[in-house]
């Protein structure tokens, strides 16, 4: 007996139309970004004093910023400690997560 199943079109459309914030929850960076949320908030929109929010910035900008902290071109002891055990892939994943999770429209370089 052969059972024909209809394609789950409604589910596919829902996935394609999902908000960026919802998409951020399924990215590999969601778990990796957990340690960042103490200062930056779960969506990257809480900014530490003297800093801009990171949520919604382009991933490429966030990768550059994180690499700058890692290689001591930017100095922040808390950031350096967090980046010690992060691989390049981890940094890209976290950047992807925060780029989709907030609503910031301008990126500081």
N, CA, C and O atoms as a Tinker XYZ file with bonds, in Angstrom:
   436  protein
     1  N      0.843000   -1.167000    0.000000    73     2
     2  CA     0.000000    0.000000    0.000000    64     1     3
     3  C      0.893000    1.236000    0.000000    63     2     4     5
     4  O      1.795000    1.361000    0.828000    81     3
     5  N      0.638000    2.136000   -0.925000    73     3     6
     6  CA     1.406000    3.360000   -1.041000    64     5     7
     7  C      0.554000    4.522000   -0.527000    63     6     8     9
     8  O     -0.586000    4.724000   -0.945000    81     7
     9  N      1.149000    5.270000    0.387000    73     7    10
    10  CA     0.438000    6.425000    0.928000    64     9    11
    11  C      1.077000    7.682000    0.343000    63    10    12    13
    12  O      2.282000    7.897000    0.468000    81    11
    13  N      0.269000    8.489000   -0.283000    73    11    14
    14  CA     0.762000    9.744000   -0.837000    64    13    15
    15  C      0.552000   10.844000    0.190000    63    14    16    17
    16  O     -0.534000   11.003000    0.747000    81    15
    17  N      1.604000   11.589000    0.423000    73    15    18
    18  CA     1.500000   12.707000    1.361000    64    17    19
    19  C      1.612000   14.010000    0.587000    63    18    20    21
    20  O      2.448000   14.151000   -0.305000    81    19
    21  N      0.783000   14.930000    0.933000    73    19    22
    22  CA     0.859000   16.243000    0.318000    64    21    23
    23  C      2.075000   16.974000    0.877000    63    22    24    25
    24  O      2.424000   16.819000    2.047000    81    23
    25  N      2.701000   17.758000    0.040000    73    23    26
    26  CA     3.862000   18.552000    0.489000    64    25    27
    27  C      3.407000   19.520000    1.567000    63    26    28    29
    28  O      2.343000   20.129000    1.456000    81    27
    29  N      4.197000   19.660000    2.589000    73    27    30
    30  CA     3.811000   20.568000    3.678000    64    29    31
    31  C      4.012000   22.033000    3.282000    63    30    32    33
    32  O      4.791000   22.758000    3.901000    81    31
    33  N      3.299000   22.446000    2.247000    73    31    34
    34  CA     3.447000   23.804000    1.718000    64    33    35
    35  C      3.225000   24.887000    2.770000    63    34    36    37
    36  O      4.015000   25.830000    2.829000    81    35
    37  N      2.206000   24.799000    3.588000    73    35    38
    38  CA     2.037000   25.863000    4.596000    64    37    39
    39  C      3.251000   25.986000    5.527000    63    38    40    41
    40  O      3.634000   27.089000    5.919000    81    39
    41  N      3.841000   24.855000    5.869000    73    39    42
    42  CA     5.001000   24.899000    6.748000    64    41    43
    43  C      6.222000   25.478000    6.034000    63    42    44    45
    44  O      7.013000   26.202000    6.639000    81    43
    45  N      6.373000   25.162000    4.766000    73    43    46
    46  CA     7.478000   25.719000    3.992000    64    45    47
    47  C      7.325000   27.226000    3.845000    63    46    48    49
    48  O      8.291000   27.972000    4.001000    81    47
    49  N      6.117000   27.669000    3.548000    73    47    50
    50  CA     5.889000   29.107000    3.415000    64    49    51
    51  C      6.109000   29.827000    4.737000    63    50    52    53
    52  O      6.678000   30.918000    4.769000    81    51
    53  N      5.663000   29.221000    5.817000    73    51    54
    54  CA     5.857000   29.846000    7.126000    64    53    55
    55  C      7.346000   29.999000    7.424000    63    54    56    57
    56  O      7.769000   31.011000    7.983000    81    55
    57  N      8.134000   29.001000    7.054000    73    55    58
    58  CA     9.576000   29.084000    7.276000    64    57    59
    59  C     10.218000   30.166000    6.435000    63    58    60    61
    60  O     11.113000   30.872000    6.900000    81    59
    61  N      9.772000   30.298000    5.214000    73    59    62
    62  CA    10.334000   31.313000    4.330000    64    61    63
    63  C      9.934000   32.723000    4.743000    63    62    64    65
    64  O     10.679000   33.677000    4.519000    81    63
    65  N      8.776000   32.849000    5.337000    73    63    66
    66  CA     8.272000   34.156000    5.715000    64    65    67
    67  C      8.557000   34.507000    7.172000    63    66    68    69
    68  O      8.129000   35.555000    7.656000    81    67
    69  N      9.267000   33.645000    7.862000    73    67    70
    70  CA     9.552000   33.882000    9.278000    64    69    71
    71  C     10.354000   35.162000    9.450000    63    70    72    73
    72  O     11.142000   35.552000    8.588000    81    71
    73  N     10.133000   35.793000   10.574000    73    71    74
    74  CA    10.851000   37.029000   10.862000    64    73    75
    75  C     12.327000   36.730000   11.100000    63    74    76    77
    76  O     12.679000   35.613000   11.480000    81    75
    77  N     13.192000   37.717000   10.880000    73    75    78
    78  CA    14.611000   37.507000   11.159000    64    77    79
    79  C     14.866000   37.085000   12.592000    63    78    80    81
    80  O     15.750000   36.266000   12.843000    81    79
    81  N     14.110000   37.625000   13.541000    73    79    82
    82  CA    14.306000   37.253000   14.947000    64    81    83
    83  C     14.002000   35.777000   15.148000    63    82    84    85
    84  O     14.711000   35.094000   15.887000    81    83
    85  N     12.952000   35.277000   14.497000    73    83    86
    86  CA    12.630000   33.858000   14.611000    64    85    87
    87  C     13.710000   33.015000   13.954000    63    86    88    89
    88  O     14.065000   31.955000   14.470000    81    87
    89  N     14.231000   33.464000   12.838000    73    87    90
    90  CA    15.304000   32.737000   12.165000    64    89    91
    91  C     16.558000   32.693000   13.030000    63    90    92    93
    92  O     17.279000   31.695000   13.020000    81    91
    93  N     16.826000   33.758000   13.777000    73    91    94
    94  CA    18.019000   33.806000   14.627000    64    93    95
    95  C     17.996000   32.704000   15.663000    63    94    96    97
    96  O     19.049000   32.195000   16.048000    81    95
    97  N     16.805000   32.324000   16.126000    73    95    98
    98  CA    16.703000   31.285000   17.146000    64    97    99
    99  C     17.157000   29.921000   16.651000    63    98   100   101
   100  O     17.509000   29.064000   17.461000    81    99
   101  N     17.156000   29.697000   15.340000    73    99   102
   102  CA    17.540000   28.384000   14.830000    64   101   103
   103  C     18.973000   28.351000   14.317000    63   102   104   105
   104  O     19.438000   27.304000   13.867000    81   103
   105  N     19.667000   29.448000   14.374000    73   103   106
   106  CA    21.053000   29.496000   13.921000    64   105   107
   107  C     21.986000   28.856000   14.936000    63   106   108   109
   108  O     21.681000   28.850000   16.129000    81   107
   109  N     23.125000   28.314000   14.488000    73   107   110
   110  CA    24.089000   27.728000   15.415000    64   109   111
   111  C     24.588000   28.730000   16.454000    63   110   112   113
   112  O     24.983000   28.334000   17.551000    81   111
   113  N     24.576000   30.002000   16.127000    73   111   114
   114  CA    25.069000   31.018000   17.047000    64   113   115
   115  C     24.163000   31.272000   18.236000    63   114   116   117
   116  O     24.581000   31.920000   19.195000    81   115
   117  N     22.932000   30.776000   18.200000    73   115   118
   118  CA    22.005000   31.029000   19.300000    64   117   119
   119  C     22.573000   30.512000   20.622000    63   118   120   121
   120  O     22.547000   31.224000   21.625000    81   119
   121  N     23.081000   29.291000   20.630000    73   119   122
   122  CA    23.671000   28.738000   21.852000    64   121   123
   123  C     24.989000   29.412000   22.184000    63   122   124   125
   124  O     25.284000   29.682000   23.348000    81   123
   125  N     25.774000   29.678000   21.163000    73   123   126
   126  CA    27.089000   30.291000   21.375000    64   125   127
   127  C     26.978000   31.724000   21.872000    63   126   128   129
   128  O     27.867000   32.209000   22.572000    81   127
   129  N     25.899000   32.402000   21.516000    73   127   130
   130  CA    25.715000   33.807000   21.887000    64   129   131
   131  C     25.194000   33.968000   23.310000    63   130   132   133
   132  O     25.088000   35.089000   23.808000    81   131
   133  N     24.870000   32.868000   23.961000    73   131   134
   134  CA    24.298000   32.952000   25.303000    64   133   135
   135  C     25.179000   33.768000   26.249000    63   134   136   137
   136  O     24.676000   34.576000   27.030000    81   135
   137  N     26.481000   33.556000   26.175000    73   135   138
   138  CA    27.381000   34.273000   27.085000    64   137   139
   139  C     27.414000   35.775000   26.799000    63   138   140   141
   140  O     27.829000   36.550000   27.660000    81   139
   141  N     26.993000   36.192000   25.633000    73   139   142
   142  CA    26.979000   37.611000   25.267000    64   141   143
   143  C     25.763000   38.334000   25.836000    63   142   144   145
   144  O     25.764000   39.557000   25.979000    81   143
   145  N     24.728000   37.565000   26.159000    73   143   146
   146  CA    23.459000   38.184000   26.532000    64   145   147
   147  C     23.484000   38.866000   27.900000    63   146   148   149
   148  O     22.623000   39.699000   28.183000    81   147
   149  N     24.442000   38.536000   28.742000    73   147   150
   150  CA    24.516000   39.194000   30.050000    64   149   151
   151  C     24.693000   40.696000   29.889000    63   150   152   153
   152  O     24.088000   41.468000   30.633000    81   151
   153  N     25.496000   41.118000   28.948000    73   151   154
   154  CA    25.726000   42.550000   28.703000    64   153   155
   155  C     24.860000   43.098000   27.572000    63   154   156   157
   156  O     24.352000   44.215000   27.663000    81   155
   157  N     24.691000   42.316000   26.509000    73   155   158
   158  CA    24.047000   42.825000   25.299000    64   157   159
   159  C     22.569000   42.483000   25.196000    63   158   160   161
   160  O     21.893000   42.952000   24.281000    81   159
   161  N     22.050000   41.665000   26.125000    73   159   162
   162  CA    20.650000   41.261000   26.079000    64   161   163
   163  C     20.426000   40.148000   25.074000    63   162   164   165
   164  O     21.279000   39.906000   24.220000    81   163
   165  N     19.287000   39.463000   25.162000    73   163   166
   166  CA    19.041000   38.298000   24.305000    64   165   167
   167  C     18.952000   38.621000   22.819000    63   166   168   169
   168  O     19.197000   37.754000   21.981000    81   167
   169  N     18.606000   39.855000   22.489000    73   167   170
   170  CA    18.514000   40.218000   21.073000    64   169   171
   171  C     19.595000   41.213000   20.660000    63   170   172   173
   172  O     19.568000   41.745000   19.550000    81   171
   173  N     20.547000   41.460000   21.561000    73   171   174
   174  CA    21.650000   42.360000   21.232000    64   173   175
   175  C     21.300000   43.825000   21.293000    63   174   176   177
   176  O     22.088000   44.665000   20.858000    81   175
   177  N     20.145000   44.150000   21.819000    73   175   178
   178  CA    19.698000   45.541000   21.805000    64   177   179
   179  C     19.992000   46.295000   23.102000    63   178   180   181
   180  O     19.752000   47.500000   23.180000    81   179
   181  N     20.502000   45.610000   24.106000    73   179   182
   182  CA    20.906000   46.304000   25.332000    64   181   183
   183  C     22.382000   46.646000   25.178000    63   182   184   185
   184  O     23.222000   45.762000   25.014000    81   183
   185  N     22.681000   47.912000   25.232000    73   183   186
   186  CA    24.060000   48.347000   25.013000    64   185   187
   187  C     24.736000   48.651000   26.348000    63   186   188   189
   188  O     24.181000   49.373000   27.176000    81   187
   189  N     25.929000   48.104000   26.556000    73   187   190
   190  CA    26.694000   48.487000   27.743000    64   189   191
   191  C     27.023000   49.977000   27.667000    63   190   192   193
   192  O     27.024000   50.557000   26.581000    81   191
   193  N     27.302000   50.599000   28.818000    73   191   194
   194  CA    27.637000   52.033000   28.803000    64   193   195
   195  C     28.774000   52.340000   27.818000    63   194   196   197
   196  O     29.806000   51.669000   27.810000    81   195
   197  N     28.562000   53.357000   27.002000    73   195   198
   198  CA    29.581000   53.767000   26.044000    64   197   199
   199  C     29.636000   52.932000   24.779000    63   198   200   201
   200  O     30.505000   53.162000   23.938000    81   199
   201  N     28.737000   51.971000   24.615000    73   199   202
   202  CA    28.736000   51.095000   23.445000    64   201   203
   203  C     27.393000   51.183000   22.734000    63   202   204   205
   204  O     26.381000   51.527000   23.343000    81   203
   205  N     27.390000   50.875000   21.462000    73   203   206
   206  CA    26.150000   50.799000   20.701000    64   205   207
   207  C     25.600000   49.383000   20.771000    63   206   208   209
   208  O     26.349000   48.434000   21.003000    81   207
   209  N     24.295000   49.235000   20.572000    73   207   210
   210  CA    23.681000   47.913000   20.520000    64   209   211
   211  C     24.252000   47.144000   19.331000    63   210   212   213
   212  O     24.638000   47.739000   18.325000    81   211
   213  N     24.303000   45.817000   19.454000    73   211   214
   214  CA    24.857000   45.000000   18.374000    64   213   215
   215  C     23.789000   44.292000   17.561000    63   214   216   217
   216  O     24.066000   43.841000   16.450000    81   215
   217  N     22.575000   44.182000   18.084000    73   215   218
   218  CA    21.513000   43.501000   17.369000    64   217   219
   219  C     21.156000   44.206000   16.077000    63   218   220   221
   220  O     20.988000   45.425000   16.055000    81   219
   221  N     21.041000   43.447000   15.006000    73   219   222
   222  CA    20.641000   43.990000   13.724000    64   221   223
   223  C     21.764000   44.544000   12.877000    63   222   224   225
   224  O     21.536000   44.931000   11.730000    81   223
   225  N     22.965000   44.591000   13.411000    73   223   226
   226  CA    24.096000   45.062000   12.585000    64   225   227
   227  C     24.462000   43.979000   11.572000    63   226   228   229
   228  O     24.217000   42.798000   11.822000    81   227
   229  N     25.041000   44.357000   10.443000    73   227   230
   230  CA    25.467000   43.346000    9.464000    64   229   231
   231  C     26.482000   42.375000   10.085000    63   230   232   233
   232  O     27.360000   42.776000   10.848000    81   231
   233  N     26.339000   41.107000    9.743000    73   231   234
   234  CA    27.225000   40.079000   10.295000    64   233   235
   235  C     28.691000   40.387000   10.004000    63   234   236   237
   236  O     29.554000   40.145000   10.848000    81   235
   237  N     28.976000   40.917000    8.819000    73   235   238
   238  CA    30.369000   41.212000    8.455000    64   237   239
   239  C     30.978000   42.245000    9.399000    63   238   240   241
   240  O     32.150000   42.151000    9.764000    81   239
   241  N     30.173000   43.228000    9.789000    73   239   242
   242  CA    30.641000   44.263000   10.714000    64   241   243
   243  C     30.909000   43.650000   12.079000    63   242   244   245
   244  O     31.923000   43.946000   12.711000    81   243
   245  N     29.997000   42.794000   12.531000    73   243   246
   246  CA    30.174000   42.157000   13.834000    64   245   247
   247  C     31.394000   41.243000   13.857000    63   246   248   249
   248  O     32.117000   41.205000   14.853000    81   247
   249  N     31.629000   40.513000   12.781000    73   247   250
   250  CA    32.825000   39.659000   12.705000    64   249   251
   251  C     34.078000   40.510000   12.830000    63   250   252   253
   252  O     34.996000   40.157000   13.571000    81   251
   253  N     34.125000   41.625000   12.114000    73   251   254
   254  CA    35.286000   42.520000   12.183000    64   253   255
   255  C     35.499000   43.038000   13.600000    63   254   256   257
   256  O     36.624000   43.068000   14.098000    81   255
   257  N     34.417000   43.443000   14.239000    73   255   258
   258  CA    34.513000   43.952000   15.614000    64   257   259
   259  C     35.033000   42.862000   16.549000    63   258   260   261
   260  O     35.939000   43.103000   17.346000    81   259
   261  N     34.460000   41.667000   16.449000    73   259   262
   262  CA    34.896000   40.574000   17.324000    64   261   263
   263  C     36.343000   40.182000   17.066000    63   262   264   265
   264  O     37.088000   39.904000   18.006000    81   263
   265  N     36.744000   40.157000   15.806000    73   263   266
   266  CA    38.144000   39.850000   15.484000    64   265   267
   267  C     39.066000   40.944000   16.035000    63   266   268   269
   268  O     40.168000   40.653000   16.501000    81   267
   269  N     38.620000   42.183000   15.982000    73   267   270
   270  CA    39.417000   43.283000   16.542000    64   269   271
   271  C     39.610000   43.094000   18.043000    63   270   272   273
   272  O     40.706000   43.326000   18.553000    81   271
   273  N     38.575000   42.681000   18.755000    73   271   274
   274  CA    38.724000   42.404000   20.190000    64   273   275
   275  C     39.670000   41.226000   20.417000    63   274   276   277
   276  O     40.529000   41.269000   21.297000    81   275
   277  N     39.504000   40.188000   19.623000    73   275   278
   278  CA    40.327000   38.991000   19.785000    64   277   279
   279  C     41.809000   39.290000   19.570000    63   278   280   281
   280  O     42.661000   38.754000   20.280000    81   279
   281  N     42.118000   40.140000   18.597000    73   279   282
   282  CA    43.513000   40.441000   18.244000    64   281   283
   283  C     44.011000   41.733000   18.885000    63   282   284   285
   284  O     45.020000   42.301000   18.467000    81   283
   285  N     43.280000   42.189000   19.912000    73   283   286
   286  CA    43.676000   43.337000   20.737000    64   285   287
   287  C     43.773000   44.661000   19.977000    63   286   288   289
   288  O     44.497000   45.567000   20.390000    81   287
   289  N     43.043000   44.768000   18.871000    73   287   290
   290  CA    42.954000   46.054000   18.181000    64   289   291
   291  C     41.888000   46.924000   18.843000    63   290   292   293
   292  O     41.886000   48.145000   18.687000    81   291
   293  N     40.995000   46.293000   19.575000    73   291   294
   294  CA    40.036000   46.951000   20.461000    64   293   295
   295  C     40.265000   46.321000   21.826000    63   294   296   297
   296  O     40.501000   45.117000   21.929000    81   295
   297  N     40.195000   47.126000   22.861000    73   295   298
   298  CA    40.488000   46.612000   24.196000    64   297   299
   299  C     39.232000   46.636000   25.068000    63   298   300   301
   300  O     38.615000   47.680000   25.278000    81   299
   301  N     38.881000   45.474000   25.558000    73   299   302
   302  CA    37.817000   45.301000   26.536000    64   301   303
   303  C     38.069000   43.947000   27.183000    63   302   304   305
   304  O     37.825000   42.913000   26.561000    81   303
   305  N     38.557000   43.934000   28.433000    73   303   306
   306  CA    38.920000   42.669000   29.073000    64   305   307
   307  C     37.800000   41.626000   29.071000    63   306   308   309
   308  O     38.067000   40.438000   28.889000    81   307
   309  N     36.563000   42.051000   29.270000    73   307   310
   310  CA    35.452000   41.097000   29.271000    64   309   311
   311  C     35.309000   40.438000   27.897000    63   310   312   313
   312  O     35.089000   39.231000   27.800000    81   311
   313  N     35.434000   41.230000   26.852000    73   311   314
   314  CA    35.336000   40.677000   25.496000    64   313   315
   315  C     36.507000   39.738000   25.200000    63   314   316   317
   316  O     36.318000   38.675000   24.607000    81   315
   317  N     37.690000   40.121000   25.604000    73   315   318
   318  CA    38.856000   39.270000   25.349000    64   317   319
   319  C     38.691000   37.909000   26.022000    63   318   320   321
   320  O     39.023000   36.880000   25.433000    81   319
   321  N     38.184000   37.902000   27.246000    73   319   322
   322  CA    37.985000   36.636000   27.959000    64   321   323
   323  C     36.965000   35.767000   27.231000    63   322   324   325
   324  O     37.172000   34.564000   27.073000    81   323
   325  N     35.868000   36.368000   26.789000    73   323   326
   326  CA    34.833000   35.597000   26.100000    64   325   327
   327  C     35.321000   35.025000   24.771000    63   326   328   329
   328  O     34.886000   33.951000   24.354000    81   327
   329  N     36.219000   35.740000   24.115000    73   327   330
   330  CA    36.674000   35.309000   22.792000    64   329   331
   331  C     37.842000   34.315000   22.836000    63   330   332   333
   332  O     38.223000   33.764000   21.803000    81   331
   333  N     38.406000   34.086000   24.015000    73   331   334
   334  CA    39.553000   33.178000   24.120000    64   333   335
   335  C     39.274000   31.801000   23.528000    63   334   336   337
   336  O     40.113000   31.245000   22.820000    81   335
   337  N     38.107000   31.258000   23.814000    73   335   338
   338  CA    37.798000   29.897000   23.378000    64   337   339
   339  C     36.905000   29.832000   22.150000    63   338   340   341
   340  O     36.384000   28.767000   21.816000    81   339
   341  N     36.726000   30.954000   21.480000    73   339   342
   342  CA    35.887000   30.957000   20.284000    64   341   343
   343  C     36.725000   30.762000   19.036000    63   342   344   345
   344  O     37.760000   31.403000   18.853000    81   343
   345  N     36.259000   29.868000   18.183000    73   343   346
   346  CA    36.908000   29.667000   16.885000    64   345   347
   347  C     36.409000   30.734000   15.915000    63   346   348   349
   348  O     35.479000   31.479000   16.222000    81   347
   349  N     37.032000   30.799000   14.749000    73   347   350
   350  CA    36.547000   31.717000   13.718000    64   349   351
   351  C     35.099000   31.390000   13.349000    63   350   352   353
   352  O     34.294000   32.291000   13.117000    81   351
   353  N     34.775000   30.098000   13.296000    73   351   354
   354  CA    33.402000   29.689000   12.972000    64   353   355
   355  C     32.435000   30.128000   14.063000    63   354   356   357
   356  O     31.323000   30.563000   13.764000    81   355
   357  N     32.847000   30.019000   15.331000    73   355   358
   358  CA    32.003000   30.475000   16.438000    64   357   359
   359  C     31.700000   31.967000   16.297000    63   358   360   361
   360  O     30.564000   32.403000   16.482000    81   359
   361  N     32.723000   32.733000   15.970000    73   359   362
   362  CA    32.550000   34.178000   15.814000    64   361   363
   363  C     31.581000   34.478000   14.677000    63   362   364   365
   364  O     30.726000   35.353000   14.809000    81   363
   365  N     31.704000   33.768000   13.572000    73   363   366
   366  CA    30.784000   33.973000   12.446000    64   365   367
   367  C     29.361000   33.594000   12.832000    63   366   368   369
   368  O     28.408000   34.274000   12.450000    81   367
   369  N     29.213000   32.502000   13.595000    73   367   370
   370  CA    27.882000   32.065000   14.019000    64   369   371
   371  C     27.233000   33.084000   14.949000    63   370   372   373
   372  O     26.050000   33.390000   14.803000    81   371
   373  N     27.995000   33.609000   15.900000    73   371   374
   374  CA    27.472000   34.612000   16.827000    64   373   375
   375  C     27.105000   35.886000   16.066000    63   374   376   377
   376  O     26.073000   36.500000   16.337000    81   375
   377  N     27.946000   36.277000   15.122000    73   375   378
   378  CA    27.660000   37.467000   14.313000    64   377   379
   379  C     26.379000   37.273000   13.506000    63   378   380   381
   380  O     25.556000   38.185000   13.425000    81   379
   381  N     26.203000   36.102000   12.914000    73   379   382
   382  CA    24.974000   35.814000   12.166000    64   381   383
   383  C     23.754000   35.893000   13.080000    63   382   384   385
   384  O     22.723000   36.454000   12.710000    81   383
   385  N     23.886000   35.326000   14.276000    73   383   386
   386  CA    22.780000   35.340000   15.233000    64   385   387
   387  C     22.358000   36.771000   15.565000    63   386   388   389
   388  O     21.183000   37.119000   15.448000    81   387
   389  N     23.320000   37.596000   15.978000    73   387   390
   390  CA    22.957000   38.952000   16.382000    64   389   391
   391  C     22.546000   39.814000   15.188000    63   390   392   393
   392  O     21.765000   40.751000   15.355000    81   391
   393  N     23.046000   39.526000   14.003000    73   391   394
   394  CA    22.640000   40.325000   12.845000    64   393   395
   395  C     21.165000   40.114000   12.519000    63   394   396   397
   396  O     20.526000   40.992000   11.940000    81   395
   397  N     20.625000   38.966000   12.884000    73   395   398
   398  CA    19.214000   38.679000   12.612000    64   397   399
   399  C     18.306000   38.910000   13.813000    63   398   400   401
   400  O     17.083000   38.881000   13.674000    81   399
   401  N     18.889000   39.140000   14.995000    73   399   402
   402  CA    18.053000   39.158000   16.191000    64   401   403
   403  C     17.576000   40.546000   16.617000    63   402   404   405
   404  O     16.573000   40.646000   17.324000    81   403
   405  N     18.247000   41.601000   16.220000    73   403   406
   406  CA    17.849000   42.936000   16.674000    64   405   407
   407  C     17.260000   43.755000   15.561000    63   406   408   409
   408  O     16.960000   43.250000   14.479000    81   407
   409  N     17.098000   45.037000   15.845000    73   407   410
   410  CA    16.491000   45.925000   14.848000    64   409   411
   411  C     17.335000   47.149000   14.561000    63   410   412   413
   412  O     16.837000   48.121000   13.994000    81   411
   413  N     18.609000   47.122000   14.944000    73   411   414
   414  CA    19.482000   48.256000   14.666000    64   413   415
   415  C     19.599000   48.435000   13.157000    63   414   416   417
   416  O     19.775000   47.459000   12.427000    81   415
   417  N     19.502000   49.676000   12.685000    73   415   418
   418  CA    19.580000   49.905000   11.249000    64   417   419
   419  C     20.893000   50.529000   10.824000    63   418   420   421
   420  O     21.236000   50.493000    9.643000    81   419
   421  N     21.628000   51.097000   11.753000    73   419   422
   422  CA    22.911000   51.675000   11.376000    64   421   423
   423  C     24.023000   50.902000   12.065000    63   422   424   425
   424  O     23.868000   50.456000   13.202000    81   423
   425  N     25.116000   50.750000   11.389000    73   423   426
   426  CA    26.236000   49.983000   11.923000    64   425   427
   427  C     27.413000   50.912000   12.164000    63   426   428   429
   428  O     27.825000   51.665000   11.281000    81   427
   429  N     27.934000   50.845000   13.355000    73   427   430
   430  CA    29.152000   51.604000   13.656000    64   429   431
   431  C     30.337000   50.727000   13.340000    63   430   432   433
   432  O     30.301000   49.521000   13.586000    81   431
   433  N     31.372000   51.302000   12.807000    73   431   434
   434  CA    32.550000   50.507000   12.449000    64   433   435
   435  C     33.684000   50.762000   13.386000    63   434   436
   436  O     34.756000   50.176000   13.233000    81   435
